[in-house]
Structure formats: structure tokens, C-alpha cells
Amino acid sequence: MMRNQLIRGNKWYYEDLNSSNKEVILLIHGHPFDHSMWKYQYEALENFRLILPDLRGYGKSDYEFDKIYIEEQALDLAIFLDELNIEKVHLIGLSMGGQIAVEFTMLFKDRVKSMVLCDTNPVNENSTSYQNRLKLAEKITSIGMKEYTEQSIHEYLHPKTPEQNKEVFQHLYQMMENTQTKGAVASHKGRAERRNNEPFLSKITVPTLVIVGDEDFFTPVAEMKNIADKIPNAVFEIIENAGHMPNMEQPKIFNEALIKFYNKL
């Protein structure tokens, strides 16, 4: 059963699993998903307390916003952790969630024990990508999330996933379709204006694992390798037969990489 918490006047919904465990992992979902994208990791991470919010604009949380900034998502997470009396966490973030994780680490470095960045890039938009993101926001406003899901879901997955893992395809479809159009649009508008955190990568001091699917359409392997190379002592893992959602498409391999990383901390 999901719980809820009021954060800066807005209602957040979240899961709090294995609450008796001392070590805490905050799992930050991507766009346009919700916390359930991480259900494939629950069993593998059973020795940790898992905090799984639906971010502002997503899932069951409030979504009536004009813009949702990466920076305010990070701030909200810090306040959220304060409300739960949690001081320090391990972070896992995928795509937009990874951008938020880097921002959180930049703002609240003393609260982060380790970080896992999956299929994500903390670089800001250039003039072309800025306009493209705003155009995408306009498109989603026009056609709605159901039609957007129909048109774009295959970009998130390895070409073989829809046929070889229909359950994952249907789960992804459901998360995307159920994302509120206004929340998705507000998030795109805010992300278009995010700051460039690439210079910060070389200053990250916590243990970091960088993961990418070998057929990621949005953040290709070479791009992710470049990010890993900028983070001191980062571990880099490529998940074969996966696209932008390796934790869902290849959970066994993905989870093994996580456990190997955490066992060395």
C-alpha cells in the first residue's frame, strides 16, 4: 500500500519497503514512468530499505504544474527524506532520474553514500535539443500520452524486447499511457532549462556505478562511457540485449551488477 507525504504543499505518493533495514536506497524513476519501474529490483535489494517515490508530475503524485525543474525535484527529495528522518542514502536513478540524482549529489553531497546512474546524461540542452524538447512538449499537449506512447514506446526498448518479454512491454506501456499529459509536458518544459552538471562529474567522490543498455536510443553506449570516464573511479557496465530500460529488460544481469557494486562498498 502506497503512503503519501505533503512536500512544499504538494502530495507525493511513495513506497517504503523493508523499513527495518539500516541502509537506505532511494530509487528515482525516469520519464514518463512511475516508481513501479523498479519492481524488478525489489527482491535483489531486499537487504536494503527501499524508498520509491512517484516524483512530482508522475504516478499518483500531484501533476498540475506549468513547469517541473530537475533542481526542484532534487530539493523535494531532500525535504522528503527529512520528513522520513533519513539522513543519508544510496541513490539509483535512470534517465531523468539519473539527472535528478546528479543534481541531488551536487546540492546535498553529504547525504549521498553511493550513486548508480542508468542510461542518463546530466548535460544541459544545446540550442537544437532545447527547441526539440519544447516541440515534444507541444506534441504531447496536442496528441496526449496514449498516442505518444503508441508512437514512441519502441524507442525505449531493445528491438527484441516487445516480442521476447511481453510482460515488460505491457508494464512500460501502462506506465507511459497513465502518466498525466500535464505532468509530462511540465517536466519537459522544466528539463529543457536544466543546468549543465557535466563539470560536476569530475568532483563526484562517492562510489559510482554507470550502467547502459547496449541498444539505448536516447543515451548510447559511447555517451555513457564518456560520462563514466569523467567520474573518478566509476564502474562502467553495459547490459546486453537492453535498450533504455535495462533494469526491466534484463533484470537478472542488471541486479547482479548492482549487488556486485554494493558488495564492494
N, C-alpha and C positions, 0 to 999 in steps of 0.2 A: 504494500500500500504506500502510495506516494505521500510525502509530507509537503507542507508549504511554509514559506517564510516571507515576511514583508521586508523588502530591501529598497531603501530610499523611496518608499511609497508604492512600490510595485511588487506584485505577488510572484514569487518564484516557487516552482514545484521541484522536488528532488527526491532521490532515493538515498538512503543511508544504510548500507549493508555491512554486516559483520562489525557492529558498533563496539564490541568489546575488545577488538584488536587495537594495539597501540599505534602501529604505523599506519598512516593515512595516505591514500592515493585520491587525488582529485582528478576525475576524468572529464575532459572538456570536449564536447561533441562538435562536429563540423556543421556546415550549412549545406543544404536545408534539412537538417536531421533533428533528432532529439536524443535524450540520454540513453534510450534503448539500443542505440547502435553499439554500445559497449557490452551487451548481454553475453556476447561470445567470450568475454574475458572474466566473467564472474567466478566461475569455478577455478580457473587457473590462479586467480588472485585472492583466493579465499582466506589467506593468512593476513590480508590487509583489511583495514576498514576502507570501504569504497564510498566516496561521496560523488553522486551523479546528478548534477542539476540539469534541468531544462533551462537553457540560457534565456535571457530577456529576448522576446520575439519568437520563441520556439516552443514546441511541445505544448504543455498545459500552462506555461507561464504567460504573463501579460505580453501583449504584442502590439498594442495601439500606440505606435510611436512613428514620428516622421523620419528620424534617423537613429540608428543604433551604432555607436562607435566602439571599435576594438578597445580603446582606452577605458571606456566606461564599463564594458564587460569585465575587464580586469579589476577595476575598482569595486564593482559589485561583488565579485568573487571574494575579494579581501573582506568586505563587510559581511558577506555571507558566512565566511569561515569564523569571523569574530562572533557572530550570533551562535555558532555551534561550539564556541570555545575551543577552536582548533588553531594552534599557533603555526605549526609547520606541516608541510605536505610534500609528497611526491606528485609531480604533475605529469599527466598524459594528455596530449592534445592532437587532434587530427584536423588538417586543413585549416579552416578558420579557427578551430580550437587550438591549433598549434601557434597561430598568430597571437591569440589571446595568452597562451602560456608564456611566450617570449615576452610579451608586454608585462604580464604579471611578474615575471622574474626580474625584469628591468626595474619595475616600480617597488617590488617587495622582495628583494633578493634574500633577505634574512629569513624569509618564511618558506623558502624552497630547498628541499633536500636533494632532489634529483629531477630530471626532466626527460620525457620521451616525446620527441617531435615526429609526427607521422604525416607524410605527404603534405607538406606545408611550406610556405615561404613568407618570411617576415618583412620582405622588401615592400616599399610603398609602390603605388601605381605610377607609371610614367604617363605622359600626356595621352598616348593612344589607349592604354589599358584603362585609364581613368574614364575616358569617354565611352569605352566599350562596357564598363561596369554600369554606368548610368543608363546606357541604352538597354542593357539587360534588365535593369530595374523598370524601365518604361515598358519593356516587352512583357514582363511578368505582371505588371499592373494591367496590361491590356488583355492578356490571354488567361491569367490565373495560374495557380500552381498545378492543377490537374493537367492542363495542356502542356505546361512547361515540363512536367515530369514525363509525359508521353514523348516529348521531343528530345529530351536531354539525358534521360536516365542511363542510356548506354555509354555516355561519356564517363561515367563514374566507375565503370566496371571493366574488368578484363573481358575481351570478346567472347570467351568461352563460359563465363560465369552464368549468364542468363539461362543457358541450356543445362549446364552441369550442376547448378545449385539454384534451383527454382525457389527454394525457401528464402535464401538470401535476397534474391531478386525481388520477391514479393515484399519482404520486410523493408528493403530500401525504397521500393515504390510507395509503400504505405507511409513511411516517414516523410518522404518528399511531398506526396499529394496532400497529407494532412497538415503540413506547415502552412500557417496562415499567410495569405498573399501579402497583407500589410506588413507583417513581421519580416518576411523575406525581402521585400522592397526596402524597408527601413534599414535592414542590415547591409544590403548592397550599397545604399547611399552613404552609410557611415564608413564602410570599409573602403570606399573609393577615396576617402580623405584620411586614411590611416597614415601615421608617420612611418618613416623608414627606420626599422630596427636592425638592419643589416650591420651597421657599425658596432652595435652592441654585442654581436655574436662572439667576437674575439675576447670579450670581457666576461663571458659566462664561466663561472668557476665550479658550478655543481656538476656532478656526473651526468652526462647526457647521451642518450641513445637516439639516433636518427634512423627512421625506417621509411622505406618507399616500396610501393608495388612496382614490379618490373615493367608494367604497361600503363603506368599512370599518365593519363591525358593532360591533367592540369599542372602537375609538378613532376616532370620527367626525372629519370634517374640521375642524369648529369647535373641537373639543377639542384637536386637534393644532396648529391655528393659534394657540390660546391659549398652548400650550407654546412654540411658536416665538417668539411675541411677548415672552415672558419672558426669552429668551436673547439677550444683546446681539449684534446684527449677524447673527443666524441667518438662513440662507437657507431659504425655505419652498417646497416643491414638492408639487403634487397630481398623482398619477398617475391618468389617466383609465382607466375600464374595469378597475378593480382593486379588490379587497377588502382583506383584512388581509395579503395576501401579494403586494404589488406587484412585488417582485423576481423572483417566479416567474411571476406572471400577465402582466406587461408588462415583461420583462427588457430589451428594447431601449430603451424610454423610461427605465426605471429606471437602466440603465447609462449612458445619455447624461447624466443628471442627476449621477451620480457623477463621471464624467470631467470634466464642466464644473466641478464643485466642486473636484476635485483640481488641475485645471489652473490654478486661481486662487490656490492656496496658495503 
